[in-house]
Amino acid sequence: MTNLDRAFIDDLLSRVDIVEVIGQSVQLKKHGTGHKGLCPFHAENTPSFNVSSTKQFYHCFGCGASGDAIKFLREHDGLTFMEAIEKLALIANVEIPKSYSKKNDSSKKLYQVNDIIKKHYIQNLQSNKNAMRYLETRGITKELISKFDIGAANDSWDSATNILKKYNHTKEGLKVGLLVESKGKIYDRFRNRIMFPIRNTSGNIIAFGGRALNKDDNAKYINSPESELFYKSTELYGLYESKQEINKKDQIIIVEGYTDVVALHKNGFGNSVAALGTAFTKSHITKLLRYSKNIIFCFDGDIAGKKAAWKAMTNCLTEIRDDTNVGFSFIKDGKDPDELSNQD
């Protein structure tokens, strides 16, 4: 994956305190020679998650989760190997060796591929009248298009494929799910769709969500498949774009879809995020509680929205502490936040 030698990695791990790293996400208490807390990887009421400063290691006697600070950041925060290294290097105030070549880091190359196609989608949108008309009817302004880097995948089987072939990035395009291979042929996954780039908390594009422009399309929304960069059950759309407002308001609004997030940002609720077409998970709430202890779910007012809210509540219960405030808001008449924001 990288040409970082083991000596540098071992030295980096020795310079950080694993208790400090894990303590940003898990409430730890001194216990004997180490620290103990509730395991972030499974639901429990009695602490069985142990962290040792001397061994620089964590272990849960309940579920068996264990590892060093790098593994914790990868499995808990959903970071890539190099993102974890970079985060620890920042904490330890050490420089990553110049001998490390970024072009050899597979995750960096995958980010580059996503960025290339993001620019392609943005360019497509400028000349795609149907896509622009759709965004206008949803009240999505040029400012919002720019803020969220919204684009369009044209009605073509090989538009992105040809671009990535030109850059010799076909293999990477397949890895991140922009391209699909079937019966020896490679073609575009996203066709005739409004495209929403999905960023991690560092601002890198890790995946895309596509909204069908054709009403007869079998799938209204499709996301990139999971990859080295993208773990759907831990990521949230709009978190990167919302971090500043979340910090200002000390509150997070959770909605169901891309356009809901965009619509709420337009109307002054820049602290809004959305799960990515999946049930709201324990990993989601764990991640969000690092930004604010005040969470409001604003799901669609229809039956499906209420079922999703109930599932979210049950998934959150094990993570709620004395300082956590979780609320639920339902919109009348079965509307969603996007419809409410754009009604006359």
C-alpha positions in Angstrom: 0.0 0.0 0.0 2.8 2.4 0.9 6.6 2.4 1.1 6.6 3.6 4.7 9.0 1.3 6.6 7.9 -0.5 9.7 10.5 1.4 11.8 8.7 4.7 11.1 5.3 3.3 11.9 6.6 1.7 15.2 8.3 5.0 16.2 5.1 7.0 15.4 3.0 4.6 17.5 5.5 5.1 20.4 5.1 8.9 20.2 1.3 8.9 20.7 -0.7 7.8 23.7 -3.3 5.4 22.6 -5.4 6.4 25.6 -5.5 9.9 24.3 -6.4 8.8 20.8 -9.2 6.5 21.9 -10.3 8.8 24.6 -11.5 11.3 22.0 -14.2 8.8 21.1 -14.7 6.6 24.1 -15.1 7.6 27.8 -12.3 5.9 29.6 -11.6 5.6 33.3 -8.4 4.6 35.1 -8.5 0.9 36.0 -5.5 -0.6 37.6 -2.5 0.0 35.3 -4.7 0.7 32.3 -8.0 2.3 31.3 -11.5 0.9 30.8 -14.7 1.9 29.1 -17.7 0.7 27.2 -16.7 -1.0 24.0 -17.5 1.1 20.9 -17.7 -2.0 18.7 -20.6 -3.7 20.4 -23.4 -2.9 22.8 -22.7 -3.5 26.4 -23.7 -2.1 29.8 -20.6 -3.3 31.8 -17.3 -2.0 30.6 -15.1 -4.7 29.0 -13.0 -2.5 26.7 -9.4 -2.2 28.0 -6.8 0.3 26.8 -3.1 0.0 27.9 -0.7 2.9 27.7 2.2 0.7 28.4 1.4 -1.8 25.7 -0.2 0.8 23.4 -2.9 -1.7 22.7 -6.7 -2.0 23.2 -8.7 -5.2 23.8 -12.4 -5.9 24.4 -13.0 -9.1 26.5 -16.6 -8.9 25.3 -16.3 -9.0 21.5 -12.6 -9.6 21.0 -11.9 -6.3 19.2 -8.2 -5.5 19.6 -5.3 -3.6 18.0 -3.1 -0.5 18.0 -4.0 3.2 17.5 -3.9 2.7 13.7 -6.3 -0.1 13.7 -8.7 1.8 16.0 -8.8 4.8 13.7 -9.4 2.5 10.7 -12.1 0.4 12.2 -13.8 3.0 14.4 -13.4 6.2 12.3 -13.5 4.5 8.9 -10.1 6.0 7.9 -7.8 4.5 5.3 -4.3 3.4 6.5 -2.6 6.6 5.3 -5.3 8.8 6.8 -4.7 7.1 10.1 -1.0 7.6 9.8 -1.5 11.2 8.8 -3.8 11.8 11.8 -1.3 10.3 14.3 1.6 12.2 12.7 -0.3 15.4 13.3 -1.0 14.5 16.9 2.7 13.5 17.5 3.9 16.6 15.5 6.2 14.5 13.3 6.8 14.6 9.6 6.0 11.7 7.3 9.3 10.7 5.6 10.0 12.3 2.3 10.8 8.9 1.0 7.1 8.1 1.2 5.8 8.6 -2.4 2.2 9.6 -2.5 1.8 8.1 -5.9 2.4 4.7 -4.4 -0.4 5.1 -1.9 -3.4 3.3 -3.5 -5.9 5.4 -1.5 -4.4 8.7 -2.9 -4.8 7.3 -6.5 -8.4 6.4 -5.8 -9.1 9.9 -4.5 -7.6 11.3 -7.6 -9.8 9.1 -9.8 -12.9 10.3 -7.9 -11.8 13.9 -8.3 -11.2 13.5 -12.0 -14.8 12.1 -12.5 -16.3 14.8 -10.2 -14.9 17.5 -12.5 -16.3 15.6 -15.5 -19.7 15.4 -13.9 -19.6 19.2 -13.1 -18.7 19.9 -16.7 -21.5 17.7 -17.9 -24.1 19.6 -15.8 -23.3 22.9 -17.6 -24.6 21.5 -20.9 -27.2 19.1 -19.6 -30.5 21.1 -19.9 -32.6 18.3 -18.5 -30.4 18.0 -15.3 -30.3 21.8 -14.8 -34.1 21.9 -15.2 -34.5 19.3 -12.6 -32.3 21.2 -10.1 -34.1 24.4 -10.8 -37.5 22.7 -10.0 -36.0 21.5 -6.7 -34.9 25.0 -5.8 -31.2 24.1 -6.0 -29.3 27.3 -6.8 -25.9 27.7 -8.5 -24.5 28.5 -5.1 -25.7 25.2 -3.7 -24.5 23.4 -6.8 -21.0 24.9 -6.2 -21.0 24.2 -2.5 -21.9 20.5 -2.9 -20.1 20.1 -6.2 -23.3 18.6 -7.8 -22.9 17.3 -11.3 -24.5 15.1 -13.9 -23.7 11.7 -15.5 -24.9 11.9 -19.1 -26.9 9.2 -20.7 -23.9 7.3 -21.9 -22.4 3.8 -21.3 -18.8 4.9 -21.7 -18.3 8.6 -20.9 -16.4 8.1 -17.6 -14.9 4.9 -18.9 -13.2 6.7 -21.8 -11.9 9.4 -19.5 -10.3 7.0 -17.1 -8.9 4.9 -20.0 -7.1 8.1 -21.2 -5.5 8.5 -17.7 -4.8 4.8 -17.5 -7.0 4.6 -14.4 -9.5 1.9 -15.5 -8.4 -0.5 -12.7 -8.9 2.3 -10.1 -12.3 3.2 -11.7 -13.4 -0.4 -11.1 -12.1 -0.4 -7.6 -14.1 2.6 -6.5 -17.2 1.4 -8.4 -17.3 4.2 -11.0 -17.0 1.5 -13.7 -18.5 -1.9 -13.9 -17.1 -5.0 -15.6 -19.5 -7.6 -17.0 -18.9 -10.4 -19.6 -15.5 -8.9 -20.5 -16.9 -5.4 -21.1 -16.3 -2.3 -19.0 -19.0 0.4 -18.8 -20.1 3.4 -16.6 -22.1 2.6 -13.4 -23.8 6.0 -13.4 -25.8 7.0 -16.4 -28.4 9.8 -16.8 -28.3 10.9 -13.2 -27.8 13.9 -11.0 -24.5 13.2 -9.2 -23.8 14.0 -5.5 -20.1 13.6 -4.4 -19.8 12.0 -1.0 -16.8 13.3 1.1 -15.1 12.0 4.2 -14.4 14.4 7.1 -11.1 15.4 5.5 -12.9 16.6 2.4 -11.8 13.8 0.0 -14.4 12.3 -2.3 -14.9 8.7 -1.3 -18.0 7.8 -3.3 -21.0 9.2 -5.3 -24.7 9.1 -5.1 -26.8 9.3 -8.3 -30.4 10.4 -8.6 -32.2 9.2 -11.7 -33.4 11.8 -14.2 -35.7 9.3 -15.9 -38.8 8.5 -13.9 -39.0 5.1 -15.4 -35.5 4.1 -14.1 -35.7 1.0 -11.9 -33.6 2.6 -9.1 -34.4 6.2 -8.1 -31.1 6.4 -6.2 -27.9 4.4 -6.4 -24.7 4.8 -4.5 -21.1 3.7 -5.2 -20.5 0.2 -3.9 -18.3 -0.2 -0.8 -14.6 0.1 -1.5 -11.2 0.7 0.1 -12.4 4.3 0.6 -16.1 3.9 1.3 -17.8 2.1 4.2 -21.5 3.0 3.8 -22.5 2.2 7.3 -20.1 4.7 8.8 -20.4 7.6 6.4 -22.8 10.6 6.3 -23.6 12.8 3.4 -22.9 16.5 4.1 -20.9 16.1 7.3 -17.8 17.7 5.7 -19.9 20.6 4.4 -21.7 21.0 7.7 -18.9 20.8 10.3 -18.6 24.6 10.8 -22.3 25.1 11.3 -22.5 22.1 13.6 -19.7 23.6 15.7 -21.5 27.0 15.8 -25.0 25.6 16.7 -23.8 22.6 18.7 -26.6 20.6 17.1 -26.9 18.1 14.2 -30.1 17.5 12.1 -30.2 14.1 10.5 -32.4 13.6 7.4 -32.9 10.8 4.9 -31.6 12.1 1.5 -29.2 14.2 -0.5 -31.7 16.8 -1.6 -33.1 17.0 2.0 -29.6 18.1 3.1 -29.2 20.6 0.3 -32.6 22.1 0.8 -32.0 22.5 4.6 -28.6 24.2 3.9 -30.4 26.6 1.6 -32.9 27.5 4.3 -30.4 28.2 7.1 -30.0 24.7 8.5 -26.4 24.2 7.5 -26.0 21.7 10.3 -27.8 18.9 8.4 -26.5 15.5 7.3 -27.9 12.3 5.9 -27.3 8.6 6.1 -26.5 7.1 2.7 -29.5 5.0 1.7 -29.1 2.7 4.6 -30.5 2.4 8.2 -28.9 4.8 10.7 -26.3 2.7 12.5 -24.5 2.7 15.8 -21.3 3.7 13.9 -23.2 6.8 12.5 -24.2 8.0 16.0 -20.8 7.3 17.4 -19.2 9.5 14.7 -21.7 12.3 15.1 -21.4 12.4 18.9 -17.8 13.5 18.4 -19.2 16.7 16.9 -22.2 17.4 19.1 -24.2 15.7 21.8 -27.4 17.3 20.5 -29.0 15.2 17.8 -32.3 15.7 16.0 -33.7 13.2 13.5 -36.0 14.8 10.9 -37.2 11.9 8.8 -39.9 11.8 6.2 -43.4 12.0 7.7 -44.7 8.9 5.8 -44.8 5.3 7.2 -41.4 4.4 5.9 -39.9 7.5 7.5 -41.4 6.6 10.9 -40.1 3.0 10.6 -36.6 4.4 9.8 -36.9 6.7 12.8 -37.8 3.8 15.1 -34.8 1.8 13.8 -32.5 4.8 14.3 -33.8 5.2 17.9 -33.1 1.5 18.8 -29.6 1.7 17.3 -28.9 4.9 19.3 -30.0 3.6 22.7 -26.7 2.0 23.7 -24.8 5.2 22.8 -26.9 7.6 24.8 -25.3 9.0 27.9 -26.3 11.6 30.5 -25.0 14.4 28.4 -26.6 13.2 25.2 -29.9 14.8 23.8 -31.7 12.9 21.0 -34.9 14.2 19.6 -37.3 13.3 16.7 -39.2 15.6 14.4 -41.8 14.5 11.9 -43.3 16.6 9.1 -47.0 16.7 8.6 -48.8 15.2 5.5 -46.1 12.7 4.8 -43.8 15.4 3.4 -40.0 15.2 3.5 -37.7 18.2 4.4 -37.0 18.9 0.7 -40.7 19.2 -0.1 -41.3 21.3 3.0 -38.4 23.7 2.1 -39.6 24.2 -1.4 -43.4 24.5 -0.9 -45.0 27.9 -1.8 
